[in-house]
Amino acid sequence: MTETVELPVSREHGLELLREMLRIRCFEDRCYRLYGETKIRGFLHLYNGEEAVAVGAMRSLRPTDAVVSTYREHGHAIVRGIPMPAVMAELFGKQTGCSRGRGGSMHLFDASRRFYGGNAIVAGGLPIAVGLALAQKLLRQNDITTCFFGDGAVAEGEFHESLNLASLWKLPVLFLCENNLYAMGTALDQAQAETDITTKARAYRMAAQPVDGMDVLAVETMVSRAVDEVRTGRGPILLEMRTYRFRAHSMFDPQLYRDKAEVAQWERKGPIITLTTRLKALGLMSEDDYERCEREANAEVDAAVQFAEASPWESVADLERFVYAGPVA
């Protein structure tokens, strides 16, 4: 069972959380349309339904902390502070993108914000996070590394190797598993003999806790506690965010592995609906507040799209820049 956390919440705090989740939702919904218009090409993995994890988690991190993400990272990048126009331009493949248009959807990167991907390989970010945390410990920095990954990564060897080293060396890394129940099209219980991911973490003598990943206040509280623990030097922690993605795994996914009724059931307890219902019940917001936040988010997305469309493609003369491999003899 996940831990239920009832928190006192102010109107200002609640609306700030709502705004951040709506920024992600509106951005992803627009990306869905732009992909259909072939403005965005290649692979595209949308974050609808999982917004509470990114928004709740990022609030506890310092600007000097490192963040490592997956190929479903638009929400993480936006909440981390990468400007939305730079993210959209990257999806368009434009030179003004945060990775100069060379990475696209799965490779968002911004060293100035300590955001180290966007990693297309399943579980590929886990050893990177361990390396960053090892550097932080050796340099005696009071920073931590937060590593987002999906439940599919748990089946990879890097997961076990990374958790083992992190625990063995007591590294300042917080592992955040976004368990949306499906690794691409394979249900968790069809691929894992042990479906409780926290149990796997405890096998490496690591503190681990499940969290309701559809409740942004629960995520914020549990991550805040975990960050404080990791920052004290007591070693790594894993939090299993039990969440759900509303859209397909990627834009190429026909979604034949789950019923529409299942998706609809999860949508009714989605993070935006859950928070909005709670705030209204407490008298902290109205429908007008919601509509205003949504308009503001859509206006920001509009500006990001205009920026991306007006941005230049990279010059052909620059195509060999940042390419370090020499010619094959």
C-alpha positions in Angstrom: 0.0 0.0 0.0 1.1 3.5 -0.7 1.3 6.0 2.1 -1.5 8.5 2.2 -0.4 12.0 3.2 -3.0 14.6 4.2 -1.3 18.0 4.1 -2.3 21.5 5.0 -2.2 23.4 1.8 -2.6 27.1 1.1 -4.3 28.6 -1.9 -1.1 30.0 -3.2 0.7 26.7 -2.9 -2.1 24.7 -4.4 -2.5 26.9 -7.4 1.3 26.9 -8.0 1.2 23.1 -8.1 -1.8 23.2 -10.4 -0.1 25.7 -12.8 3.0 23.5 -13.1 1.0 20.4 -13.9 -1.1 22.3 -16.4 2.1 23.6 -18.1 3.2 20.0 -18.7 -0.3 18.8 -19.7 -0.9 21.6 -22.2 2.7 21.2 -23.6 2.2 17.4 -24.1 -1.3 17.8 -25.6 0.1 20.3 -28.1 3.0 18.0 -28.9 0.5 15.3 -29.7 -1.1 17.6 -32.3 2.1 18.8 -33.7 3.3 15.3 -34.3 0.2 14.6 -36.3 1.1 17.7 -38.4 4.6 16.3 -38.8 6.1 19.4 -37.1 7.7 17.0 -34.6 9.2 13.8 -36.0 11.1 10.8 -34.7 10.1 9.2 -31.4 7.8 11.0 -29.0 6.9 9.7 -25.5 4.3 11.8 -23.7 3.9 12.3 -19.9 0.1 12.8 -19.6 -1.0 11.3 -16.2 2.4 11.4 -14.6 2.7 15.2 -14.0 2.4 14.9 -10.2 5.7 13.1 -10.0 7.8 15.7 -11.8 6.1 18.7 -10.1 6.1 17.2 -6.6 9.7 15.9 -6.8 11.5 18.9 -8.3 10.3 21.3 -5.6 12.6 19.8 -3.1 15.8 20.0 -5.2 18.4 22.7 -5.2 19.7 24.3 -8.4 23.1 22.6 -7.7 21.6 19.1 -7.4 21.9 16.9 -10.5 18.9 15.4 -12.3 19.0 12.4 -14.6 15.9 11.4 -16.6 14.5 9.0 -19.2 13.2 9.4 -22.8 9.8 10.5 -21.2 11.4 13.6 -19.8 9.6 16.7 -21.2 7.8 17.3 -17.9 11.0 16.9 -15.9 12.8 19.3 -18.1 10.1 22.0 -18.0 9.7 21.9 -14.2 13.5 21.8 -13.7 13.5 25.2 -15.4 14.6 24.6 -19.0 12.7 27.3 -20.9 9.7 25.9 -22.7 10.7 27.5 -26.1 14.1 25.7 -25.9 12.3 22.4 -25.2 9.9 22.9 -28.1 12.6 24.0 -30.5 14.5 20.8 -29.6 11.5 18.7 -30.5 11.3 20.6 -33.8 15.0 19.8 -34.4 15.9 23.5 -34.5 19.3 25.1 -33.6 17.8 27.0 -30.7 16.8 23.8 -29.0 18.4 22.9 -25.6 20.5 20.3 -27.4 20.9 22.4 -30.6 18.3 20.3 -32.3 20.5 17.3 -32.3 18.9 15.3 -29.6 15.1 15.7 -30.2 12.5 14.5 -27.8 14.5 11.8 -26.0 17.7 13.8 -25.5 16.9 17.0 -23.7 20.0 18.3 -21.9 21.0 21.4 -20.0 24.3 21.3 -18.0 23.7 24.9 -16.7 20.6 23.5 -14.9 22.3 20.2 -14.0 19.9 18.3 -16.1 21.8 15.4 -17.6 19.2 13.9 -20.0 17.0 12.6 -21.5 18.5 9.1 -22.0 17.0 7.0 -24.8 18.4 3.6 -23.5 16.1 2.0 -20.9 17.9 2.1 -17.6 20.8 4.1 -19.2 20.5 7.0 -16.8 21.0 4.8 -13.7 24.8 4.3 -13.9 25.1 8.0 -15.0 23.4 9.0 -11.8 25.6 6.8 -9.7 28.7 8.4 -11.3 27.4 11.9 -10.7 26.6 11.0 -7.0 30.1 9.5 -6.6 31.6 12.7 -7.9 29.5 14.7 -5.4 30.7 12.5 -2.6 34.4 12.6 -3.6 34.2 16.4 -3.9 32.4 16.7 -0.6 29.6 18.7 -2.1 26.3 19.0 -0.2 24.4 18.1 -3.3 22.5 15.0 -4.4 21.6 13.3 -7.6 18.0 12.5 -8.4 17.4 9.7 -11.0 14.0 9.2 -12.7 13.4 5.9 -14.4 10.4 3.7 -15.4 9.3 0.2 -14.2 10.7 -1.3 -17.4 14.2 -0.3 -16.3 13.9 -2.6 -13.3 14.3 -5.6 -15.6 17.7 -4.4 -16.8 21.1 -5.3 -15.3 22.0 -1.6 -14.9 19.2 -1.2 -12.3 20.7 -3.9 -10.0 24.3 -2.9 -10.6 23.5 0.8 -9.9 21.5 0.2 -6.7 24.2 -2.2 -5.5 27.0 0.4 -5.9 25.0 3.3 -4.6 24.2 1.3 -1.4 27.7 -0.1 -1.1 29.3 3.3 -1.3 26.5 5.2 0.5 26.1 7.6 -2.4 23.8 10.7 -2.3 21.4 9.5 -4.9 17.6 9.4 -4.8 16.1 6.8 -7.2 12.6 7.7 -8.3 10.8 4.9 -10.1 7.9 6.1 -12.2 5.9 2.8 -12.2 3.2 3.3 -14.7 2.5 -0.5 -14.8 3.6 -1.1 -18.4 7.1 -1.4 -19.9 6.1 -0.4 -23.4 3.3 -2.9 -24.0 4.2 -5.5 -21.3 2.3 -5.3 -18.0 4.5 -5.4 -14.9 3.1 -8.7 -13.6 3.9 -10.3 -16.9 7.6 -9.5 -16.8 8.5 -9.4 -13.1 8.2 -12.2 -10.6 8.3 -9.6 -7.8 6.1 -6.6 -8.7 6.9 -4.6 -5.6 9.8 -2.5 -6.7 10.6 -1.4 -3.2 11.3 -5.0 -2.2 14.0 -5.1 -4.9 15.6 -2.0 -3.5 15.5 -3.3 0.1 17.5 -6.3 -1.1 20.4 -3.9 -1.5 19.9 -2.7 2.1 18.4 0.6 0.8 15.5 2.4 2.3 12.5 2.3 0.0 8.9 3.5 0.1 5.9 3.4 -2.3 4.2 6.7 -3.0 0.8 7.6 -4.6 2.2 9.1 -7.8 -1.2 10.5 -8.7 -1.2 12.8 -5.6 1.1 15.7 -6.1 1.0 16.6 -2.4 2.0 13.1 -1.3 4.9 13.1 -3.9 6.1 16.5 -2.6 6.1 15.4 1.0 7.7 12.0 0.5 10.4 13.4 -1.8 11.1 16.2 0.6 11.7 13.8 3.4 13.8 11.5 1.2 16.0 14.4 -0.1 16.7 15.5 3.5 17.8 12.0 4.4 20.0 11.5 1.3 21.6 14.9 1.8 22.7 14.0 5.3 25.0 11.3 3.9 23.0 8.4 5.1 23.0 6.8 1.6 20.6 6.3 -1.2 16.8 6.0 -1.1 14.3 4.6 -3.6 10.8 5.9 -3.9 8.3 3.9 -6.1 5.9 6.4 -7.6 2.8 4.4 -8.5 1.3 6.3 -11.4 -0.2 5.7 -14.9 0.3 7.2 -18.3 -2.9 8.2 -20.1 -1.5 8.1 -23.6 0.3 5.3 -25.5 3.9 4.3 -24.8 4.9 6.3 -27.9 3.3 7.8 -30.9 4.0 4.5 -32.8 2.1 2.4 -30.2 -1.3 1.1 -31.2 -2.1 0.4 -27.5 -3.6 -3.1 -28.0 -2.4 -4.4 -24.6 -4.8 -2.5 -22.3 -8.5 -1.8 -22.3 -9.9 1.7 -22.8 -12.0 1.2 -19.7 -8.8 0.8 -17.7 -7.4 4.0 -19.0 -10.7 5.9 -18.3 -10.7 4.6 -14.8 -7.2 5.9 -14.1 -8.1 9.3 -15.8 -10.8 9.8 -13.3 -8.2 9.8 -10.5 -5.5 11.7 -12.5 -3.2 14.2 -10.7 -4.8 17.4 -12.0 -8.4 16.2 -11.2 -7.3 15.0 -7.8 -5.7 18.3 -6.8 -8.4 20.4 -8.3 -11.1 18.5 -6.5 -9.3 18.8 -3.2 -8.6 22.5 -3.5 -12.3 23.2 -4.5 -13.5 21.2 -1.5 -11.3 23.3 0.8 -12.6 26.5 -0.8 -9.2 27.4 -2.0 -10.0 27.7 -5.7 -12.8 28.1 -8.2 -13.5 27.0 -11.7 -12.5 30.5 -12.8 -9.1 29.9 -11.2 -8.7 26.7 -13.1 -9.6 28.2 -16.4 -7.2 31.1 -15.9 -4.3 28.7 -15.1 -5.2 26.7 -18.2 -5.3 29.8 -20.4 -1.9 30.9 -19.1 -0.4 27.5 -19.8 -1.7 27.4 -23.3 -0.5 30.9 -24.0 3.0 29.8 -22.9 2.8 26.8 -25.2 1.6 29.0 -28.1 4.7 31.3 -27.6 7.0 28.2 -27.5 5.6 26.9 -30.7 6.0 30.3 -32.4 9.6 30.4 -31.2 10.3 26.9 -32.5 8.7 27.6 -35.9 10.6 30.8 -36.4 14.0 29.3 -35.3 16.6 28.4 -37.8 17.8 24.9 -38.8 21.4 24.2 -38.0 23.8 25.2 -40.9 25.1 22.3 -43.0 28.5 23.8 -42.4 28.1 23.0 -38.6 27.1 19.4 -39.0 30.5 18.1 -38.0 30.6 20.3 -34.8 30.5 18.3 -31.6 31.3 15.1 -33.5 34.4 13.6 -31.9 34.9 10.3 -33.7 37.5 10.4 -36.5 36.9 9.0 -40.0 37.2 5.2 -40.4 40.4 4.3 -42.3 
